Amino acid sequence: MYDAKCMIPNPYIVGIPVNEPNKFFGRESLLSFIEDNLRQNIKFILLHGHRRIGKSSVLKQIPNRIAPSEFAFVHYDLQHHAQSDLCEILHDVSEEIVNQLDLNQDNIKLPTQKELKTDVNIFSSHFLPQIYKKIGGRKLVLLLDEFDVICDDTNNILEKGLGLFPYLEKLLKQQEKLFIISVAGRHPSDLKNLIKLFRSAPYQEIGFLDELSAKRLIRNPTQGVLEYAQDAITAIVELTAGHPYFIQVICFNILLVAKNNKNWIVTRTDVENVIEKAIEQAEGGLAWFWDGLTIAEKVVLSAIVESQNNAIHKVQRYPEEPLSLLKNYGVIQIEELVQAINQLAKKGFLDNTERRVKIEFVRLWLARRHPLRQEIRELEKFEEEEVHALCKAASQQNKKEKKQQALDIYNQALALNPNHFPTLIPLAKLNLELRNFDKALQLYERANQVDPISNKEALLSALERYGSELTTQRQYTQAKIQYNRVLELQPDRISALQRLKEIKSFESPSPYQSISNSNYQVEIKNKLQTISAQEISLKTIAALAGIIALVSLGSGLVFYRWATPCRPGQYKVVNGIFCVAGITQQNNITNNISQGDRTLFPTIRNPYRDQGIKAFQQKNYQQAVNFFAQAVQYNRNDPEVLIYYNNALARQKDSPFTIAVVVPVGSKQDIAQEMLRGVAIAQNQFNYNGGFNGQLLEIAIADDRNDTQQAKQVAQQLLDDRSVLAVIGHYSSEATKVALYEYQKAAEPLAIVSPTSSSSQLQGETFFKTTPSNIKEGEQLAKYIRNQLGLTKVVIFYNLDKAYSDNLREEFTKKFEKLGGQSSIIDLAGMKQQDADRKLNESVSINQVQAVLLFPEQQFTRTALGIAKAKAESNNPRVRSLKLLGSSTLYDHTTLKEGGNAIEGLVLTIPWFREAPQSKNFAQKAAQQWGGQISWRTATSYDATQALIQALSSNPSRATVLQRLRQVNLSPQQTSGDQLQFNSQGEIQMEPVLIKVEGSRFKPLLKN
């Protein structure tokens, strides 16, 4: 049914100045202040306030509210004149005065920039007198917006803008009829030198709206359309504290939802439901506010937000003092942090307790975008160059085995910046090596506070080493303190429990009592027989084996266990002495999906992972977290264990978000791991920063073996699991096509984001991809061959009945023919090595081709490399001279290894390249995480996960995730390097990259 209310334009104004008087609310006392000062001939008035508080709107309203018969107002924005000189500004101001006052330019001589550079005084002596004459008895008032953009408040302020400020100060003294009202986006305490220059000038804050004005701003624009319940108005005021920008953003989104739902009564629930969307829309204004803070202010503000979140969660009346909280995160208190609290309070960001953010809407944004663990790393930037140089020097000394010199230099670096966290671990290691145990443990403890995921295991090892040292020295009381501290951090750590048992036996009152060769030995023996590979690490078994060997000397136990075969389902460890149970996998589709209850990579040995899996199966998530953390340290290159670690954390927190990732483990294990590495980085980053309102992300890993039948079964299984909100995957276009059909036809469709399938034929309402389509890859190659190489005839080796390969061939051919090129095609299926040379010779002699294009499906890459070798080894010089190009399926270390010299000069089009300028930041971060370089599949999988993370919301469903995916807009800083936004077809706008094999390496192709 038609509803006229749906057709009204949205009257709430977001992010631009309010010009219309009827849309401007409040500020009556401020405008009276301005009018009173103007009437008292106060020549200069400074207004100041937060970013987006409505400063420009106030300037725009002054001519509407203050006696236009007495004053002529001219608005001038200095925002884009930070680098302009005085003459440029005066020339622009002259033009604005004439234009805004509707004066006839024919009767007024405007000063040119050239004339002003010769004599700047012509502005005051010639131009202004003409204006005064035209406006009669009125006074000229310049309304200068963004007055502080050319003011950095250093001692050279008088020279900024080639003397703009002292010029204005002198001009006001000379010109009786000239007045200036300026607005600045900073607090007067940041503008001390400017205020000193205009000594007698009054200044006034443009603050939040009072409650009555806030209510008018909420209600009046939609009077007769929306009816705000009292609790809804209260909720908006509580969220915004009367900040007009945030009121406008929230109300703007409330009206949008009301139109969609045709529900014109607004409740508190309606307000709460638009918060996330309002935060997204306000991102620009919020970022502007954040960027104006110092590093110390940002860290303290994030600490206040974290403390406030904790107080809300624990139902505490007062949040913890922010500097105390920072201490618990390993931050040393420095003067800048102490001062930051005062500055934030003075600037109006905090309430009167100085422990809460004044604007709740800002707190919610900060909690989501600037978590404390992320922000404290910014403290590393203090004295960054000097500290970096010292650390580099210390590292060099350490490599030369000059331990004490290295220690001293590291200490200098930490003294220069006590919060340079990367220094903590190397300094702790050196202290440990030099047996400065107390200092080493102090540093390890602090490093663990800063980053428990990366540093907890190092702390545990250091504690155990010190405990062992103390035990050797028979300082049992001190040793027990170390091991008990280990158990505080990891209650089920078997090695620490065992050491404490040993110490207890050593502390026996009889000086002659030895370890029993019966009871004690049997106890350990029984424990080993009952612990499976999922419960005990090889390192722990080795330690316990050593104990048994000692206590069973002469008993023959070791030989007996070595000689005794294992029972079925077990295998030998520790030089064949012990039997432990292996992990068995049943052959059904359910066992191809895991969130931590089984491994999909059984050929990768990791005893800590196996213990974590056992704990996860038993729902002992704290124990699982501990074991998986050790598994990550054991094999940092394995993404599966990092994902399981985060899944255990998410289960601990309860009610996790669940996303599935489908990878080809059974057929292409390397590619599966490449994809999982991107997913793991995004998940770890999200969970490390506290997730979304405390909810963490869980990843279900599924293996479809890149097989269409299994892909269909996996898709059905994921659809049946109601906790799964969306899917990342599958790998090939063929597997993706089959799965996509299942996801789309379901009663509640499931969004799928593909990081690897680029076929342009794959489309649908629920389908998105983070890799450029074959249309772009084909177009890029066609343009390069035709325009850069100047070639017109090519032969394409491809797979006729494979979705990806055939689609790329089709898209390339369409574009190449439009550019005037011709192509012939050869199917790779069934091709043998001896066929390759014949096909190449025929292509050259019959079709006169000048280049070979290799578009193989992944399983045909070796066949494609055979063609490259045949070209290189051909007796026909025309064949050898053919240019060689290909698709992203050939971007692999196997291509370099097996192709050798035959692929030198090969040009490939790929979705992402780690050496591209926009990609380097992410590539370096990922390489640091995984201990080696990453592929494009890792990058696009990271982007897919980031997109789905942004699509999450409080209480999400498959429908809301799907809807929000269409609105995703990620900046390059939030992705692997490019902006990410889906068009109506679910495609991204990212361009593929051309690379070339040079010197057995992939390198970016330099364009002519």
N, C-alpha and C positions, 0 to 999 in steps of 0.2 A: 504493500500500500504506500502511495506517495505521501511523504511527510515534508512539509515546507521547511521545517526546522533543519533538515539535513542539507539544505541548499545554502544556508547562511555562511558567509566567509568567517574564518576563525579570527575573532577580534583580539586575541591575546598576542602581544608583540614580543618576539623573542630575539634578542641579540642586536636590535637596531634602536636608535633613539626614537622616543615618542614625540611626534610633531603635533598631533591633534590635541587641543586642550581638553576635550571630553574624554580622552583616553589616559589622561595623566591624573594620578590620585596622590593626595597627601602633599607633604613638603611645605605646608602653609607657613610654619614658623621660620623655615629657611628662607623662603622668598621674602618674608617680612624683614628678616635680618639684612638681606641684600638691599631691599628698597630703603630701609632706614639709613644704611651706610651711604648709599648713593645720594640721598637727600642731604646728608651731612657733609657732602663733598669729599668723601673718602675715595682717594684716587685709585687704589689698588686693593682688590679683595681676592683672597686665595681660598678656593674650595677644594676639599680633598675627600677621598673615599676609596673603598675597595673597588677592584675591577668589577665591571658589570653591575655596579650599585645604582646606576642611573644618572651618572654625572652629566653625560651629554644631553640626556633628556631634560635635566634641570636647566642647562644653558638654553636649550630650544624653547623652554616655556617662559623664560624671563621676559622676552618681548610681549608675550600674551598676558602676563600678570602684572607688569610694572609700567606705569604711566608712559605709554608711547608718545604722549603729547610733550613730555619733558625730556625724553631720551631717545636717541637713534641708536639701535643695537645692530652690530655687525658680528656675525659668527665666523670664526676662522679656526680650522683644525690644523694643529702643528704635527699631527701624528706622522706624516710622511716627510717631515723636514728635519730629521735628526742630523742629516749631513749637509743641509742647506746653509749658505752663508747669509749674512744680514741683508745684503742687497736683494737676493732672491726673495727672501721672506717679505721685505718691505714692498717690493714690486707686486707680489701676490696679494698682500693685504690691500694695497691701493686698488687693485682690480675688484676685489671682493666688496670693498666699501662702495664703489661706484655701482656695481651690479646689484647688490642687496638693497641699497637705498633707492634704486630705480632713478639714478641721476643720468642726465644726458651727457654721454661721453664727449659729444662734440663741443660742449661748453667747458669741459674740464681737461686740463693738461695732466695726463698720467705720466709719472716719472718712469723712464726706461731703466733697465738694469745697468746699462752702460753709463747713463747719467748718474745713477746712484753710486756706482763704483767711483766716479769722478768726485762727486760731492754728496755724501749721504744725507747732509742737512737739508737738501731740497725737499725731502719728504715732510719735514716739519715747517720749513720756511715758505714753500710754494704750494705743495699739494694740500696739506691740512687746512690752510686758510680758505682755499676754494670750497672745501667740504663744509666748513663752518658756515660759510655764506649761504650755501644751498639749503642747509637744514634749519636755518633761522636761529631761533632761540634755544633749540634743543642741544643737549650735550651728547657727544659721541662716546658710545660705550663699546669697546672691543671685547667680545666674548671669546677668549682663547682656550680652546679645548686641547687636552693632552699637553699641558704646559711643561710637564716634566720630562718629555721624551728626549730633549737635548741637554738634560741635567743629570750628571752622574754624581753630583754632590762631592766632588773632589775639590781640592783647593784652587784648581784652575777653572772653576765654574765661570768666572768673569770673562774668560776668553772663549768659552764654548759658543758655537754659532757666530764666531767672529764678533763677539761683544753684544749679542742680542739683549741679554738681561741688563747690563749696565746702560745700554742705549735706551731701553724702555724706562728704566728708573729715572734717567735724565730727562727723557721726553715728557714723562708725567709731571715733572717739576716745571717744565717750560710751558706746557699746554694746559691752560686753565679749563678748557672745555673737553678734555680727553680723560676717559676713565678706562680701567681694565678690570675685567672679572675673569680670573683664570681658574681652571680645574686641573688637579693633579691626581694621578693614580697611586700616590704613595703617601705615607704618613708624614706629618711635619718633622718628626724626628729623623727621617731620612733626607730631609731637605733643609738642613740647618743653615748651610751657606746661602741658599736662596732666600730664606727668611731673614737672614742677617742683612742681605742687600736691601730688601724692602722692610726696613725695621719696624715701621709703625703700622704695617698692613695687618688688618684683622684676618683671621682665617677660621673657617668653620667646616666641620665634618658633614659630608652627605652620608648619613647613616641609614639604618634600617627603617622601614616604615613602622609607625606606631600601629597598634592593634586595629584601631578603627579604620585607618587608611588601608591596611592590608586586607581587611574584610571587604572594603569597597572595591579594591582592585580585583578581588576574587569574584564578587557577585555582579557588579555593575555591567561589565562588558557583555554578559550573556543574560541579562535580565529579560525575563519573558521566554527564555529558551531553556536554560538549566535552572534547576532548583537545588541549591546546595543545602544539605542537612547540616545542622549545627556541628555534629561530630566530624563531618567532612571538613568544614571550615577550620575547626580546631586542629585537625590533623595537618592541614596545609600550613597553618601558622606554626605548629610545633616543628614541622619539617624545615621550614624556611627561616624562622625567627624574624619574619617580616622583610626578608631580602627580596626586592621586587623582581629581579631576574629569575630567581628560582620559582617564585609564585607564578610568573608568566609561563615558564616551561611546564610546570605541573598542570596548570589549568588548560594550556594549549592541548596537552595530551588527553586530559579528561574529556574535552569536547570532541576530540577525534574518536575516542572509544564510544562516547555517547551517541554520536552519529551512526557509527557502525552497528551498534546494538539497539538503536532507537529507544534508549533508556535515558530519560531526561531528569531523573532524580539522582543526585550524587551523594553517596555514602562514604564513610571512612574506608570501607573495603575497596570502593572504586578508586580512592586516592592511593591506597597501598598498592593496588594492582598496576598503576601506571608509573610507579617509582623507577623501575628499571629502564623503561623506555625514556622517561624524562632525563635520567642520568646520562643515557647515551646521547640524547639531543643536546644536553648542556655540556658535553665533553669539551668543546672548544673554549667556552668561558671558564670552565673549571681548570683546564690545562693552563690557561693564561694566568689565572690566579696562582697556581702551583709554581709556574716558572718564575714568578716574581720573588720567591723565597730563597734564602740562602741555603746551602747544604745543611748547616746545623739546624736551621728552622724546619726544614723538611723532615729531618730525622726525628726531631723532638715532636713534631706534629704527628708523624706516623706512630711514635711511641704512645702519645696521648690517645690516639684512635685505638691502638691495640689494647691499652689499659682500660679504655672505656668499654671495648668489646668484652674483655674478660669480666669486668664488673657487671655488665648486663647478663652475661652467661651465668655468673655465680650469684646473681641477685645481691650484689653488694651496694651499699649506699654511696660510697666514695671510691672512685677508681684509684689504683695504685699511683704513687708519684712517678712521673715519667722517667726521671733520672735513675730511680731505683729499678724500674723495669729494664732500662737500657743496660744497667749493670748485669742483670740476669742474662742478657744477650751477649755478654762479653765485651761491652763497650766501656772504655775508660772515660771517666768524666773529665772534660776539658772546658776551658773558659767559654769557648764558643757555644757549647751546649747549654751551659748555665745561663748565658745571656739570651739564648734563643727563646727560653720560656718567657722572659720579660718582654722581649720584642713581640712575640706572638700575642701576648696579652695586651700590650700597648696598641697593637694594630687592630685589635678587636676580633681576633680569630678564636679566642677562648672565652668561656664564661667566667664569672667572678671567683670560682674555685681554682681556676688555672689548671684544671684536670679534665676538662671536657671541651670538645669543639662546640662553639656556639651554635653553628648551623648544622642541624642533624642531616640534612641533605648532603652537605659537604662531607660529613663523617662517613656516610654510606659510600660515597664515591671514593674517598681515600682508602677505606677498608678494602675496596675492590681493586683499585688501580695502584695503590702505593703501600703494599704490606711492609711491615717493619723489617723483616729479614732482608727484603730487597733493598730498602732504603739505607740501612746501616752500612752497606757496602760502599755507598757514596762517600763515607768518611775517609775512605782510602785515598781520596783525591787531595787531601790536605798535604802540602809540601811534596806533591807527587813526583816531580822531577828529581829532587834531591834524594828522596827515599829510594826511588828506582835505581839511581846511580849507586847508592850504598849497597843495596841488595845484590846488584850485579857484581860489585866488587867482592862482597862477602861470598857469593857463589863461586867466584874464581879462586878465592883463597881456599875454599873448602875442597875444590877439585884438586888443588895442589897439596892436599892433606895438611894444610895449615889451619887446624881446627880452632885453636884459640884466637888467632887473628880473625877468622871468619865470625866467630862468636862475638867478638868485640864490635865488629862492624855492623852485624845484625842488631846488636843492642843500641848502637848509635841511631840506626834507622828507626827503631821502635821508640827511642827517646824523642826523635824529631816528630814522629806521628804515632802516638800510642795506639791508634786505631787503624794501623795499616795491617789488616788481618792476614794477607798472604805471607807476612814475615813470621807469623806465629809458629807454623809447623816446622819450617827449616831451622828456626832457632830452638824449638823444643827438641828436635832430633839431635842437634849438636850438643845440647846440654845432656841429653841421654847418653850419647856416645862418650862424653867427657865425665859421665857418672855424677853429674849435678842433678840428682834425682828430684829433689824438691822443686827446683826451678823448672825442670822439664815437665813435671806433672802440673805445675801451676799453669804453664803455657798450653799444655794439651787440654786441660780443663777449660781454659778460656776459648781455645779453638773449637772445642765441642759445643760450647755455648753459642758461638757464632754460627756454626754449620754442623749440626749433629749428624747429618746424613753422611757427609764426607769424612768427618774427623772422629767419630765415636770409636771406631775400631782401633785407630791409632792410640787413643787414650787407654782403651782396655788393654792393649798389648803393653803399653808403657807401665801401667799399674801392675800387670802380672810380672813384668821383668823386674821391677823394683821389689815386688813381693818375693820373687825367687832369690834376689840378692840378699834381702833381709833374712830369709830362711837359712841361707848358707851361713850367714853370720850369727845364727841362732837368736836373732832379735824377733822372736815369734809374735810378740804383741803388736809390734809395728807392721810385721808382715800380714797379720790378720786384718789390720786396718785397710791395707791395700786390696786384699782379696774381697773384703766385705764391700768396699767401694765398687769393685767390679760387679758384684752381685746386685748392688743398688741400680746400676745401669743396665745390667742384663741378668735377671734373677736365675735363669736356667743355664748359665754358662758352665759347662761340665768341668772344664779345666780348672776354674776357680774353686768349685765345690770339692774337687779332688785334692787340690793343694791344701785346703782347710782341713780335710780329713788327715792328710799327712802331718800337718802341724800339730793336730790334736794328739796323734800318736807319738810325735816327738816330745810333746809336753808331759808324757806319762811320768808319774812320780818315781818309778823305778829306773835308776840309771842304767840298768842292765837289760831292760825290756826291749826286745827287738820286734819287728813287725811279724805278726803271726803268719806262719806258712800254711795255716789252715783256714781260719775264719776270714782273714782279710783277703787272702788270695781267692777263696771261693766267692766272696762278695763281689769282687771285681770281675771274676770269670762269669758269674751269673749275669751281671749287668751287661757285659759285652754280648752274651748270647741272646739277650732279649732286646737289644737296641738294633734297629734296622738301619739301613743306609740313609733313610729319611731322618733319623734321630741323632746320628753321631758323625762327626767329621773325621776325615782321615787323620788330621793332625791330632785330634783327641785320642783316637785309637792308638796312634803311635806312642803317645805319652803313656797311656794305660798299659800298652804292651811292654814298655820299658819297665814299669813298676812290677808287672808280673814276672818279667825275666829276672828281676832282682830278687823278688821274694820266693821264687821257685827254683833257685839255683840248686842243681843236683837232683831235682825231682823229675826231670824229663818231660815237664809239661810243655815246654816250647817245642821239643821234637815231636811230642805226641800230637799237638795241634797242627804242626806243619805236615805231618804224615797222614792225618785223618782227612778224608775227602769231605767236601761240603754237601749238605742236603740239597735236593732239587730246589731251584729258585734262588740259590745263594751263590756267591763268588768269593774268591780269596782276596784279602787285602793285607797290607803290612808284611811284605815278603812271604806271602803264603801262609801266615800264621793263623789269621782270623777269617771267619766266614760271616758275611753280612748279607741281608736280603736285598735283592735288586728291585727296581721299580718295574712293575708289570703293567702293560697297557692292553686292555681288551679291545678287540677290533669292532667297535661300533661308533656311530656318528657322534654320540654324546662325548666320547673320549677324544674327539677332535676339537673340543672347545674347553678352554680352561681359564679360570680367573686366579689360579694359584693352587688348585687342588691336584694338579698333575703337570708334568712337563711335556711340552710338545717337541722338545729337542733332547731325547734320551741319549743320543750319541755324544752330547756335550757333558763331560763329567764335572760335577760341582756338588760336593758332599753337603755344603751348607744349604744349597737350594733344596736338596732332598729332605733335609731336616725341616726346612721351612714349609715344604709341601705337606709333610706329616702333621705339623702344628696347624696349618691352614685347614686341613681335612677335619681336625678335631675342634675347629673353631676357637683355637687358642691363638687369637690374632696378635697379642702382645709378643708371645714367643715367636710367632711367624715373622713379625717385624724384625726381631733381633736376628733370626737366622738368615732371612733374606738380605738384611744389611750386610752381614758377613759374606753372603754369596756375591753381592755386588763388589765387595772388596776383593774377593777371590778371583773374579773374572769380570773386570770392568767393561769388557767389550761385548758382554752378553745383555741385550735389552730385555730378554724375557724376565730375568731376575729383578731388574729395576722396576719393571711393571708390576711384578708380584709383590715387591716390597711396598709399592704405593697402594696396591690393592688391599694389602693387609692393614695399612694405615687407614684407608678409607673404610674398611669394615669395622675397625676399632671405633671410628667416629660415628658409625651407624648412618643409615639412609644415604649411601653414596649415589652419585650419578653413575650410570653404567652406559658405556659406549663399547661396541664390538669392533674389532679389527680382524679382517679375514685376509690371510696371507698363504702363499703356496709352500708351506713347510715341507710337505711330503715329496714335492718334485723339485723345488728350487729353494733350498734352505738358505743360501746366501742372500737371495733377493728378499725372502721373508724377513731375515734379520735386518736388512737395509730399511725396509718399511717400518719394522717395529722400533728401530732406533729413533726415527722421527717422532713416532707416537709417544715413546717413552720420555723423550726430552720434554715434550709439551705437558704430558701428565705430571711429571716430576716437578716441573716449574709451577704448574697450577696448584698442586697439593702443597708444595714447599711454601707458597705464599698464602696458605690458609684456605684455598678453595673459594667457594662462593657461599658467603654467610656461614662458614664453618663446614659446609658439605664438601667432601672431597670426590675426586674422580676415580672410578674403577674401570679398568679396561678388560674386556673378555677377548682373549685371543682364540681365533678359530682357524683351522687348517682345512682348506678346500682342495689341496693338492693341485691346484690349477686345472681341475677336472670338472667338466660341466655338470656331470651327474652329482658329484659330491658337492659342488657349489650350490646346486638346487637344494640338496638335503640340509646343508649348513644354513641356507637362507630360511628354510622352513623352521629349523630349530631355533634360530634367533627370533623369528616372528613369534614363536610360541612362548619365548621368555619375555614376560611383560616388563621386566626391569630394563631391558635394552631399549635405549632411546633413539639410537641411530647407529649406522654402520660406516666404517672406513674400509675401503677395498672394492672389489676383489683385485686380483693382479691383472690378468689378461682381459682383453676386450670380450673374448668369447665367454669366459667364466662370469664376467660382470653382466653380460647381456642376459644370461640365464637367470642369475640371481635377481637382477633388476626387475624382471617380469614378476617374480614372486613377491618382492617388496611392494610393488605398485598395486598388485591385484588384491592385496590383503584388505580386510575390513578396516584396519587402522594402518595405513601405509607407513613404511619405515624409510626415513631419509637415508640416502647412501651418498657418501662423498668419496669419489675415486681419486687416489693420488697418482695412478699409473696408466689408466686407460684413456687414450687420447682420440679414440674413434669418434668421428663427427656424427656417426649414425646412432650412437647411444644417446638418447634423450628421453626425458620424462619429467613429470611433475615433481618427483622425489629425487631426481638425479642431479648431482653437482660434481664438478671435478676441479682439482687444483693443479692440473697440468694443462698446458696449451693444447688445443685440439689439433687434429691432423690437418685441418684447414690452414692453420697458421704455420705448422711445420712444412706442409707441402708448398705453401706460398713462399716461405722463406727460402727454401731450396731452389724453387723455380726462378725467383728473382735473382738469387746469387749466380746460378748457372747462366741465366740469360743476360743479366745486366753487368755482372762483375767479370765472369769468365768469357762472355761473348759467344757462348756455344748454343747451337740450335737443335742438335740431334743427340738423344740419349737412349740407352737401353736400361730397362728396369727389371731386376731380378727380385721376385716377390712370391708370396704364397697366395694362390688364387682363392682358396676356400677358407682363408683365415681373416677374421674380422678386422684386426688392426692393420695387417699388411696390405690387404686389398683396399681398405679405405684410404690409407696413406697414398697408395698408388693412384687411386682415383682423384684425390684432392690435388696431388702434385700435377697430374696430367691435365686437369681442367685449367689450372693456372698457367702451366707451361705453354699450352696451346694458345691461350689468350695472348701470351707474350710473343707468339710467332714460332714456338718450338714444336718439335715432333718427337714422339717417343714410341719405342717398341717394347714389348713385354715378354718375359720368360718366367715360367713357373718353376720355383725351386724344388717343389715336391718330386721326389724320386731322382733328382739330379745326382750324378756321380762325378768324381774328379775328372775322369777322361772326357766327360761331356762338356765341362766348363771351357776348355781350350777351344773346342769346336764351335761352341755357341758364341764365344767372343770373336773368333775369326769371321764367322758368318755375319755378325752384327757390324763389324768394320767394313767388310767387303760388300755386303748387300745393302745395309741400311745407312752406311757411312756415319756411324755413331761416333761421337767425340768424348762421351763420358759414360761411366757405369754407375748406376744407382743400386744400392743394396738395401732392400726393405724387408728383411727376414722377420718372421715371428721368432720368439726367443729360442724355441727348440731347433731352429734352422740356422742359428748364427754360425755354427761350424761349417755348414755348407756354403754360407756366404763368404766366410774367410777362405774357403777353398777356391772360390772364384777370384778373390783378390790375389791369391798365390799363383793361380793360373795366369792371370794378367801379368804379374811381375816376372814369371818364368817363361813367358811366351817367346817363341823365335821370331814372331812378327813384330817389328818395331812400332807399327801403328797400334797394335794391341797394348804394347808396353806403355805407349804415350797417352793412353786413355786416362782422363781424370776419374778419380774414385771418390764417390760420395755415399752417404748412408744415413740410416735412421738411428734413433736413440737406443734401439735394442743392441747395437754394437758398442755402446759406451760402457765398457767393462774391462777390468784388468785382464780378463781372459783374451780379449781382442788384442791387447798389446803383447801379451805373452806368446800367443799362438800365431798371431799375424806377423810378428817380426818386421823385417825390412819391407815385406810385401805391402804393408798398410801405411808406410811412410807417405805423408801428404793426404791421407784420408780425411775428408771433411764430413762432420756429422752435425745434425741438428738435434739439440737436446733441450728439455724443458728448463733446466737450471744448471749453472756451472759455478763451482766453488770459487773460481778465480775471477769471476765477474765482479766489478766494483761494488754493486749493491748486495752481493751475496757474501762478501768476505767476513762480515761481523758474525753472521750465523755460522758460517763454515768453521771459523776459529773456535766459537763456543762449542760446537758439536764435536770438533776434533779433540778438544780438551776433555769433553765428557767421555768419549769412546776410545781415546788413545790412538787415533788414526784418522785419515781423511774419510769423508763421507761421499755418498753418491747422490744423484738428483732425486732418487726415490726416497731417501731419508728427508730431504728438504720438502718435497711435496707432501709427504706423509705428516710431517710436522705442521705444515700449513693446513692440511685437512683437519687435524686435531684441534688446532687453534681456532679454526672456523666453528667447529662444533662446540668448543668451550664458550665462545662468545654467544652461541645460540642457547646456552643454558639459562635457566631462570629459577626463581624459587618455585617449587612444586611443578617442575616441567612435565610435559607429556610428549609423546611422539608428534602430536599435532603442533604443539607450541615450538618444538625444536625445528620442525619443518618450516613453519611460518617465519621464525627468527633467522633461519639460515638465509632466506631471501633478502634479509636486511643487513647481513653481515658486512662490515666495512672495517678492515684491519689496516693499520698503517704499516709501512715497511719495517718499523722497529718491532712490530708484533708478529712478523712472519719471517720467512727465510730470506727476505730482501726486497720483495715487491709488494705494492699495495694489493690487497685481496678484496675483491668485491664481485659477486656473481651477477651476471646479466639475467635476462628473463629466461634464457635457455640453460641456466646453471653453469655457464662458462665463465672463466676468469679472463681478464684483459691482459695478462702477462704475456710478454713476447718470448719465444724460444731463443736459444743461444746457439750460434755457430762456433764449433771448435775444430781444431785440426791436429793431426798426429805429427809431431815434430820431435825428432830425437828420442823416439819411443816414449813420448809423453803426450798427454792431451793438453793443448794450450788454446787460449782464446784466439779466434781468428781475427786478425787485424784487418778492418775494412779499408779499401782503397779510398 
